[in-house]
Amino acid sequence: MGKPTGFLEIDRRDRGYEKPEARRKSWKEFLKPLSEPELANQAARCMDCGVPFCHTGCPVNNMIPDWNNLVYRHQWEAALRTLHSTNNFPEFTGRICPAPCEAACTLNIDDNPVTIKTIECAIVDRGWEEGWIRPLIAPRRTGRRVAVIGSGPAGMACSQQLARVGHDVTLFEKNDRIGGLLRYGIPDFKMEKHLIDRRIEQMRAEGVVFRAGVEVGVDVDMQSLRAEFDAVVLAGGAEWPRDLEVPGRTLDGVHFAMDFLTQQNKRGAGDDEARAAPLRTISARGKHVVVIGGGDTGSDCIGTSARQGAASITQLEILPRPPDRENKALTWPNWPLKLRTSHAHEEGCERDWAILTKEAVGSDGRIEALQCVRVEWQPGPDGRMAMREMPGSEFDLKADLVLLAMGFLGPVRAGMVEQSEVALDPRGNVLANTSDYRASVDKVFAAGDMRRGQSLVVWAIREGRQCARSVDEFLMGSSTLPR
């Protein structure tokens, strides 16, 4: 795999970023790709490890050593075929996946993993440039009709797989554009939307019918879909945001992160303000912004606020500050808990940990500050970590705009989920296993965040692909689709 001594001879080098002061002025992607010789060198670092632990980290089962070896040998088109054999949309994961494969890489034992994510992205980007990526049209139609609800990565992957084996697929999306969270939750500077558009055109040529602006459970009822289609896939995501239940929550200026991010992405798509913000405009310009929540969504809010011209940005996290470096002997090859600094943090942000928000205060109906307290986490009688407020640690934090990025509780119940009458698991997600992805109602399947809860794009693609195979088996008795 690669060059047998490559990991000894070649240092790790990853793609770079534009400088923070430059990228704050642009909504475009700011990655600096590596050259082809540099990519071949980085691929040469992939070891013949015997057990490729990167496979344990990759949810879509990417054959990472295989396409690293092909890139090292300059066999790019073969590398693209290998990459696409497990992943429908590597240009998405090559940009926004946190790369658990790199955490699991054998070379990560000393913090120098192969640049897997960068090589993956370079393979598919070159495939588009060279014209190697074309529609894969089924040679014959089955006559079976499938409705897929939700056009995020799970719904798109499921739809594409089903269309490629000849089923008539209709993909429903409640928003005005296809893409789900990829379209309206991921800022343009992390992933430009023309990447989604060209995949939509490929899928359309493969036979997928797109129905944007149609909310199942409101514009179309589930009973009608079940009567009209031979199978229905629920892939609507986990869009029920965790709220901040404190006094003053209803003050103007306290918003869910997704409302803020969606507005900006609509502006980026060319919508006027009335269409981008039909209820009220949320802008960080000239404001003291506080982002509550330390995950990827919070990071996206920070980067967006910086580009909108915020006066200051502070990110609060209720959990304690993680260690700068994990204990490899205890965690590798599993995903480690450690401090992660994103590109957005480098663009101008203060971070604080173990902070509990007690109250939002303001005047004339608008937010002016947050009353906070520091907390410490200690094991309780049952061994679980419990939070305790630290006496005398109360403080006020100036805030003109508060963005709630505290995660999601599961799928929205009203509408589609309630109408479908599917059973839910103890966490409130649609109940279905990973063997056949079948829900408790006949002909209904579930995949992605709607089934597993808030997760990564790479997990959504995996579930969409596996669900497609289960639907194909249900309709045809057997399937040639990969598991």
Legacy VTK file of the C-alpha trace (Angstrom):
# vtk DataFile Version 3.0
C-alpha trace
ASCII
DATASET POLYDATA
POINTS 483 float
0.000 0.000 0.000
1.619 3.217 -1.111
5.382 3.310 -0.627
6.547 0.781 1.981
8.918 3.291 3.575
6.865 6.395 2.776
5.732 7.013 6.356
9.397 7.068 7.433
10.624 9.361 4.672
7.758 11.834 4.129
6.364 14.286 6.689
2.649 14.845 6.987
1.451 17.899 5.109
-2.186 18.947 4.830
-3.953 21.523 2.669
-3.853 25.031 4.056
-6.279 27.896 4.661
-6.348 31.484 3.552
-5.331 33.816 6.370
-8.144 34.702 8.804
-8.210 38.392 7.857
-8.706 37.447 4.194
-11.318 34.750 4.651
-13.442 36.897 6.977
-14.131 39.092 3.934
-15.442 36.283 1.732
-18.184 33.670 1.758
-16.235 31.450 -0.623
-14.324 28.332 0.351
-10.839 29.140 1.616
-9.021 25.802 1.349
-5.714 25.686 -0.534
-5.500 22.285 -2.272
-2.245 20.384 -2.473
-0.572 19.884 -5.838
-0.703 16.489 -7.554
2.913 15.582 -6.652
2.258 16.583 -3.037
-0.882 14.448 -2.955
1.009 11.457 -4.328
3.615 11.946 -1.606
0.981 12.120 1.110
-0.724 8.994 -0.240
2.663 7.238 -0.175
2.627 7.601 3.625
-0.240 5.081 3.897
1.253 2.031 5.577
0.751 -1.635 4.851
-0.537 -1.947 8.415
-2.138 -5.376 8.052
-5.252 -4.228 9.908
-6.309 -0.867 8.397
-7.746 0.788 11.492
-8.926 3.702 9.328
-11.727 1.314 8.282
-12.949 1.175 11.875
-13.278 4.946 11.923
-15.041 5.414 8.568
-18.821 4.894 8.701
-19.203 4.518 4.904
-16.541 1.777 4.782
-14.252 3.716 2.456
-11.462 1.509 1.109
-8.879 4.051 2.151
-5.596 2.146 1.658
-6.774 1.098 -1.811
-7.347 4.580 -3.162
-4.304 5.948 -1.374
-2.231 3.379 -3.248
-3.887 4.332 -6.555
-3.205 8.053 -5.990
0.422 7.250 -5.146
0.633 5.423 -8.485
-1.158 8.303 -10.303
-4.139 6.098 -11.216
-6.687 8.779 -10.436
-9.673 7.475 -12.379
-9.352 4.062 -10.735
-9.076 5.814 -7.376
-12.317 7.654 -8.137
-14.125 4.400 -8.961
-12.916 2.883 -5.715
-13.990 5.949 -3.741
-17.435 6.056 -5.328
-17.989 2.367 -4.650
-18.658 3.206 -0.993
-19.506 6.917 -0.942
-21.982 8.717 -3.201
-20.815 12.210 -2.287
-17.124 12.321 -1.318
-16.948 16.030 -2.199
-19.278 16.617 0.778
-17.429 14.416 3.253
-14.063 15.600 1.934
-15.010 19.086 3.124
-17.181 18.758 6.225
-16.496 15.353 7.763
-14.432 15.536 10.997
-12.372 12.616 9.641
-12.703 9.856 12.246
-10.650 7.804 9.769
-7.629 9.990 10.483
-8.137 9.619 14.224
-8.046 5.846 13.709
-5.009 5.881 11.376
-2.038 3.899 12.690
0.180 6.929 12.109
-2.054 8.939 14.465
-0.385 7.140 17.354
2.206 9.914 17.182
-0.190 12.581 15.801
0.857 12.269 12.150
-2.007 10.484 10.396
-2.275 10.180 6.637
-4.134 13.168 5.146
-7.063 10.917 4.217
-9.718 13.632 4.031
-7.601 15.861 1.797
-6.803 13.003 -0.605
-10.472 11.963 -0.725
-11.530 15.491 -1.649
-8.795 15.798 -4.273
-9.854 12.542 -5.964
-13.483 13.569 -6.444
-12.659 17.181 -7.350
-10.369 15.922 -10.079
-13.083 13.522 -11.216
-15.417 16.445 -11.841
-12.688 18.476 -13.563
-11.806 15.611 -15.902
-15.432 14.771 -16.705
-15.164 11.278 -15.253
-18.318 11.674 -13.161
-21.401 11.004 -15.246
-24.945 9.770 -14.607
-25.218 6.011 -14.026
-28.516 5.225 -15.703
-30.211 1.902 -14.959
-30.445 -0.315 -18.070
-34.046 -1.261 -17.221
-36.865 0.075 -15.068
-38.573 -2.013 -12.406
-41.855 -0.120 -12.393
-41.687 0.139 -8.581
-42.212 3.592 -7.067
-40.438 4.888 -3.969
-41.011 8.137 -2.078
-38.038 9.493 -0.130
-38.873 12.291 2.308
-36.020 14.635 3.139
-33.242 15.679 0.761
-30.300 15.798 3.123
-27.364 13.415 2.677
-29.353 10.353 3.798
-32.266 11.088 1.463
-30.001 11.967 -1.463
-27.855 8.841 -1.066
-30.902 6.591 -0.692
-32.600 8.136 -3.736
-29.536 7.845 -5.944
-28.936 4.208 -5.062
-32.558 3.252 -5.705
-32.656 5.110 -9.026
-29.515 3.319 -10.187
-31.219 -0.078 -9.874
-34.226 1.083 -11.871
-36.808 2.199 -9.347
-38.892 5.344 -9.925
-37.843 7.631 -7.078
-39.505 10.865 -6.006
-37.556 12.937 -3.466
-39.679 15.305 -1.358
-38.185 18.365 0.360
-40.115 20.895 2.446
-37.653 23.726 1.732
-37.520 25.621 -1.534
-34.232 23.998 -2.566
-32.867 20.470 -2.429
-30.078 19.612 0.004
-31.523 19.672 3.516
-28.931 20.518 6.165
-26.211 20.531 3.502
-28.017 23.390 1.773
-29.185 25.515 4.670
-27.183 24.363 7.699
-23.626 24.334 6.309
-22.228 27.822 5.548
-20.979 28.507 2.024
-17.424 29.069 3.251
-17.327 25.436 4.390
-19.097 23.977 1.351
-20.259 25.966 -1.650
-23.688 24.983 -2.902
-22.773 24.398 -6.538
-21.380 21.097 -5.247
-24.924 20.050 -4.348
-26.393 21.432 -7.572
-24.211 19.328 -9.845
-25.110 16.177 -7.898
-28.780 17.094 -8.269
-28.333 17.290 -12.032
-26.595 13.911 -12.049
-29.429 12.374 -10.017
-32.066 13.982 -12.212
-30.429 12.391 -15.266
-30.490 9.068 -13.421
-34.249 9.350 -13.013
-34.817 10.931 -9.603
-37.799 13.309 -9.528
-37.354 16.247 -7.139
-40.303 17.916 -5.435
-38.996 20.872 -3.451
-41.339 23.103 -1.474
-43.592 20.163 -0.565
-43.891 19.422 3.147
-45.136 15.922 3.806
-47.621 16.065 6.643
-48.797 19.521 5.568
-49.011 19.776 1.765
-49.247 16.010 1.253
-50.426 13.523 3.859
-48.626 10.284 4.668
-51.652 8.116 3.926
-51.724 9.375 0.342
-48.027 8.647 -0.106
-48.346 5.123 1.246
-51.235 4.493 -1.132
-49.419 5.956 -4.146
-45.926 4.498 -3.623
-44.643 0.970 -3.118
-42.279 2.114 -0.355
-41.729 5.294 1.674
-38.407 6.303 3.261
-38.373 8.776 6.157
-35.095 10.727 5.974
-36.210 14.074 7.328
-33.385 14.588 9.798
-33.374 15.593 13.478
-34.532 19.206 13.371
-35.989 19.648 16.865
-33.478 22.023 18.520
-32.605 21.897 22.201
-33.895 25.106 23.787
-32.503 27.326 26.526
-35.113 27.204 29.274
-34.224 30.281 31.304
-36.024 33.516 32.199
-35.782 36.010 29.346
-35.602 33.364 26.623
-38.322 35.151 24.640
-36.393 38.433 24.407
-35.742 39.612 20.862
-32.196 38.702 19.895
-32.210 35.129 21.237
-32.412 32.722 18.302
-31.831 29.135 17.342
-28.625 28.660 15.387
-30.348 27.065 12.409
-32.617 30.097 11.915
-29.523 32.288 11.769
-27.549 30.007 9.438
-30.482 29.374 7.103
-31.040 33.073 6.544
-27.433 33.658 5.585
-27.384 30.692 3.208
-30.504 32.007 1.495
-28.829 35.372 1.045
-25.842 33.567 -0.409
-28.168 31.839 -2.853
-29.325 35.233 -4.125
-32.620 35.554 -2.243
-33.741 39.028 -1.310
-34.183 39.827 2.369
-37.941 39.209 2.345
-37.369 35.662 1.126
-34.245 35.017 3.181
-35.841 36.288 6.394
-39.638 36.054 6.000
-40.285 36.683 9.706
-37.417 38.877 10.948
-33.818 39.489 9.981
-31.120 38.030 12.209
-27.807 39.807 11.744
-24.579 39.889 13.744
-23.360 43.160 12.218
-22.003 45.474 14.918
-23.319 43.238 17.723
-21.813 41.427 20.681
-22.615 37.830 19.809
-22.764 34.947 22.270
-22.912 31.421 20.876
-24.099 28.812 23.375
-22.836 25.381 22.388
-19.376 24.116 21.520
-19.990 21.818 18.556
-19.809 22.188 14.783
-23.021 24.229 14.606
-21.597 26.669 17.109
-18.433 26.935 15.027
-20.546 27.673 11.940
-22.304 30.464 13.845
-18.936 31.935 14.806
-17.638 31.977 11.235
-20.889 33.444 9.942
-20.961 36.135 12.632
-17.365 37.109 11.865
-18.202 37.553 8.177
-21.298 39.595 9.003
-19.156 42.018 11.009
-19.840 41.199 14.668
-18.328 43.559 17.253
-17.309 40.566 19.399
-17.987 36.834 19.520
-17.979 34.627 22.611
-18.660 30.896 22.660
-19.896 29.233 25.837
-19.790 25.516 26.603
-21.400 23.914 29.647
-18.896 21.060 29.758
-15.362 21.482 31.134
-12.457 22.326 28.853
-11.236 19.113 27.235
-7.561 18.167 27.342
-5.270 19.561 24.675
-4.162 16.052 23.759
-5.732 12.647 24.276
-4.089 9.652 25.930
-3.390 7.490 22.875
-2.930 4.346 24.938
-6.506 4.672 26.200
-8.372 6.035 23.182
-6.721 5.075 19.878
-8.147 4.045 17.391
-11.436 5.424 18.764
-12.593 9.014 18.371
-10.812 10.996 21.107
-12.108 13.628 23.471
-9.704 16.538 23.121
-9.690 20.280 22.512
-10.547 21.084 18.894
-9.946 24.511 17.419
-11.744 25.159 14.152
-10.959 27.674 11.445
-13.814 29.804 12.795
-12.205 30.145 16.214
-9.120 31.548 14.510
-11.248 34.234 12.869
-11.956 36.033 16.124
-13.674 34.356 19.063
-13.331 34.069 22.829
-14.156 30.666 24.319
-15.174 29.777 27.843
-15.953 26.375 29.354
-18.047 25.051 32.251
-20.468 27.976 31.995
-24.178 27.738 32.829
-26.543 30.436 31.558
-28.992 31.411 34.293
-30.986 34.253 32.753
-31.264 36.498 29.715
-31.796 40.128 30.659
-32.731 43.141 28.574
-34.953 46.151 28.200
-37.703 47.174 25.795
-38.038 43.521 24.805
-34.448 43.153 23.548
-31.563 41.098 24.903
-28.720 43.054 26.524
-26.809 40.541 28.621
-26.644 36.992 29.920
-26.340 36.188 33.603
-23.996 33.216 33.919
-22.324 31.117 36.582
-19.320 28.818 36.518
-19.884 25.150 37.238
-17.771 22.141 38.116
-18.421 18.518 37.251
-18.002 15.818 39.871
-19.015 12.148 40.045
-22.292 11.587 41.843
-23.353 8.653 44.048
-24.203 6.614 40.942
-20.811 7.335 39.359
-22.232 9.663 36.732
-20.820 13.159 36.386
-23.038 15.796 37.971
-22.915 19.573 37.620
-22.546 21.884 40.624
-22.626 25.676 40.560
-19.561 27.320 42.052
-20.529 29.863 44.747
-19.462 33.412 44.029
-18.673 32.767 40.362
-21.660 34.618 38.909
-20.965 37.131 36.135
-22.775 39.090 33.399
-21.864 38.837 29.741
-22.825 41.576 27.309
-24.959 40.174 24.489
-26.890 41.801 21.645
-27.375 38.498 19.813
-27.524 35.035 21.395
-27.383 31.975 19.159
-28.465 28.640 20.603
-26.334 25.829 19.162
-26.908 23.201 21.827
-27.758 20.291 19.580
-30.991 18.598 18.578
-33.449 16.385 20.440
-34.622 14.353 17.443
-37.103 14.628 14.583
-39.937 17.132 14.702
-43.018 15.206 15.792
-45.787 17.370 14.302
-46.810 16.606 10.739
-45.062 13.729 8.989
-43.988 11.687 12.029
-47.350 11.912 13.757
-49.268 11.173 10.556
-47.109 8.149 9.757
-47.961 6.618 13.170
-44.527 5.006 13.359
-43.166 3.851 16.702
-40.395 5.914 18.298
-37.398 4.693 20.267
-36.731 5.841 23.875
-34.811 8.890 22.565
-37.703 10.001 20.365
-36.240 8.936 17.007
-38.122 6.795 14.496
-37.725 3.179 15.593
-35.920 1.064 12.991
-32.880 -1.222 13.156
-29.795 -1.223 10.963
-30.518 -4.651 9.486
-33.498 -3.685 7.348
-34.254 -0.037 8.353
-37.967 -0.898 8.417
-40.219 1.205 10.631
-43.165 -0.234 12.536
-45.607 0.661 9.725
-45.840 -1.442 6.565
-43.893 -0.137 3.543
-42.210 2.571 5.643
-38.443 2.777 6.229
-36.278 5.282 8.135
-32.646 6.359 7.783
-30.218 9.065 8.798
-30.657 11.450 11.700
-34.390 10.757 11.791
-33.542 7.199 12.822
-30.237 7.548 14.714
-30.502 11.089 16.086
-28.201 14.041 15.489
-25.064 12.756 13.816
-22.519 13.298 11.031
-23.019 13.644 7.269
-20.904 10.533 6.763
-23.263 8.481 8.954
-26.257 9.831 7.025
-24.744 8.728 3.708
-24.041 5.267 5.128
-27.593 4.870 6.394
-29.108 6.161 3.165
-27.115 3.609 1.162
-27.932 0.723 3.474
-31.601 1.697 3.623
-31.718 1.730 -0.185
-30.521 -1.872 -0.258
-33.217 -2.873 2.242
-35.908 -1.119 0.192
-34.654 -2.844 -2.966
-34.786 -6.237 -1.227
-38.300 -5.478 0.002
-39.479 -4.566 -3.487
-37.604 -7.174 -5.544
-36.838 -10.040 -3.151
-33.068 -9.547 -3.497
-30.657 -6.690 -4.203
-27.412 -6.077 -6.026
-26.803 -2.854 -4.107
-23.823 -2.855 -1.727
-24.310 -3.051 1.993
LINES 1 484
483 0 1 2 3 4 5 6 7 8 9 10 11 12 13 14 15 16 17 18 19 20 21 22 23 24 25 26 27 28 29 30 31 32 33 34 35 36 37 38 39 40 41 42 43 44 45 46 47 48 49 50 51 52 53 54 55 56 57 58 59 60 61 62 63 64 65 66 67 68 69 70 71 72 73 74 75 76 77 78 79 80 81 82 83 84 85 86 87 88 89 90 91 92 93 94 95 96 97 98 99 100 101 102 103 104 105 106 107 108 109 110 111 112 113 114 115 116 117 118 119 120 121 122 123 124 125 126 127 128 129 130 131 132 133 134 135 136 137 138 139 140 141 142 143 144 145 146 147 148 149 150 151 152 153 154 155 156 157 158 159 160 161 162 163 164 165 166 167 168 169 170 171 172 173 174 175 176 177 178 179 180 181 182 183 184 185 186 187 188 189 190 191 192 193 194 195 196 197 198 199 200 201 202 203 204 205 206 207 208 209 210 211 212 213 214 215 216 217 218 219 220 221 222 223 224 225 226 227 228 229 230 231 232 233 234 235 236 237 238 239 240 241 242 243 244 245 246 247 248 249 250 251 252 253 254 255 256 257 258 259 260 261 262 263 264 265 266 267 268 269 270 271 272 273 274 275 276 277 278 279 280 281 282 283 284 285 286 287 288 289 290 291 292 293 294 295 296 297 298 299 300 301 302 303 304 305 306 307 308 309 310 311 312 313 314 315 316 317 318 319 320 321 322 323 324 325 326 327 328 329 330 331 332 333 334 335 336 337 338 339 340 341 342 343 344 345 346 347 348 349 350 351 352 353 354 355 356 357 358 359 360 361 362 363 364 365 366 367 368 369 370 371 372 373 374 375 376 377 378 379 380 381 382 383 384 385 386 387 388 389 390 391 392 393 394 395 396 397 398 399 400 401 402 403 404 405 406 407 408 409 410 411 412 413 414 415 416 417 418 419 420 421 422 423 424 425 426 427 428 429 430 431 432 433 434 435 436 437 438 439 440 441 442 443 444 445 446 447 448 449 450 451 452 453 454 455 456 457 458 459 460 461 462 463 464 465 466 467 468 469 470 471 472 473 474 475 476 477 478 479 480 481 482
